[in-house]
């Protein structure tokens, strides 16, 4: 109902969807490396995150099960099973967090957000005669007693 009463001066163009896709891609990328760092930490190799220069070049090695790919000086890296378990766990958390953030952003700034004045029905529900009659004893206790009748 509220969409019909307003105009959008700035239409949705390609920038916003591309920004969302880039944010999802970076979230997945950093989640991938965070899962690997978590697996190495659980395996006893210590917390070591991939250097920035190797963020993209280390991915093929990690996909093949090498938990030490792109990190120099790592002793006793995680096994493939632990590596993939941690990566899947972290990626699930990242996808859920990004989806919740996207939902909150759409509720706040999206095309179906609620804004402006209440509709006639919403105002009637909150402020109308029916509501005033229900709470008349609270609004005017001198006129309408506990039973809602007019006193004398």
N, C-alpha and C positions, 0 to 999 in steps of 0.2 A: 504494500500500500504506500509506503513512504518513497519507494523508487519513482512512482508516477508523479510525485509532487516536487521533484527537484531535477536540475540538469547538472551534468558533469562538465565543467569547463575544460578539463584536461583529460582527454580520452586515454584509455589504456593502450600503450604502444609496446614496442618490442623491448624496451629497456628493463621494465620490471620483471617480465618472465625470464629474461637472460640473467638478471641479477639473482633471481631465485635459483636458477639452474647452476650458476657459478657457486653460490653458497652451498647448495647440496653437494656439488662435486668436491669442493674443498672440505666439507664436513666428512664426506666418505674417505677422501685421501688422508686427512689427518686422523680419522678413526682407524684406518688401516694401519698406520704407523704406530698409533697409540696401542692398538691391540698387540702389535709385535713387541713393543716396549714392555707391555704388561706380561706377555708370555716369557720374555727374557728375565724379567724381574722375579716371576714365580719360579722359574727354573734355577735361580740363584746366580744369574749373570749380572745382576744389578740393573737399575733403571737407566737405559741409554736410548735416547731418542735419535732418530735419523738426522744427520746434518742437513741443512737447507739445500746444499748443492746436490745431495743424493735423493731428494724426495721422490723424483720421478724415475731415476735410473735404478733405484733399489727395488722397485715394485716387481719386475720379472723374477728376480732372485727369491723374493719372499713368496711369490705365487708358487714357485717350485719347491717351497718348504725350507729354504735357507733362512733361518732367523737372524743370521749375522750379515746378510747382504747389505752393503752400504754403510756398515758400521765397522770401523777399524779397532782392533784391540779387544774384541769381545771374546771372553773365555767361557766355555760351556754354554753355548746358545741353546734355546729351547728346542724340543723335538717338534716334528711336523704336526703331530696331533695336538699338543699343547698350543702351538702357534696358531693353528686354524680355530681351535676352540676359543681362544682369547680374541682373535680377530672377529669371529662371528658374534661373540658377546658384545664387544665394543661397537661393532657396526649396527647391531640391533638397537643398542642404547642411543647411538647417534641418529639413526633414522627416526626413532620415536621422538627424541628431543627436537629434531628439525621439523617433524610433522606437527608437533604441538606448537612450536613457535610460529609455523606458517598458519595454523588455524587461528592462533591468537592475533596474528597480524591481519588476517582477513576479517576477523570479527571487529577489529579496531579501525582498519583503514580500507577494507575491501568494498566492493560495489554494493553489497547487501547490508552494510552497517546501518545501525539505527541512529538517526540524527534528527534534530529539529523538534518541532512540536509534536505532542501526542495526537493521535487520531481522535475523532469524536467518540468512538466507542471506548478507547482507552481512558479518555478524560471522564466519561460517564462512570466507568468502573471505579475510578479513584476518587472522583469529586462529585458525582451525581447525586440525585435525590435519594436513590435507593441506599447508597452508602451513608448519606447524612441521616436517614431515618434509622439505620442500624445503630449508629453511634450517637444518637440524639441524647441519650442519657449522659454521655461523657462530654459532649459539646455544651449542652445547656442543662446541667443537673438541677438548676432551680426551676425550670419549666417541665422537664421530662425526668421523672424519677427513675428508679431502678426498673420499673415495668414498662417504661417508654410511653406512659400516658401523660397527657397535659394535666397539670395541677391547677386547681382551682379557682 
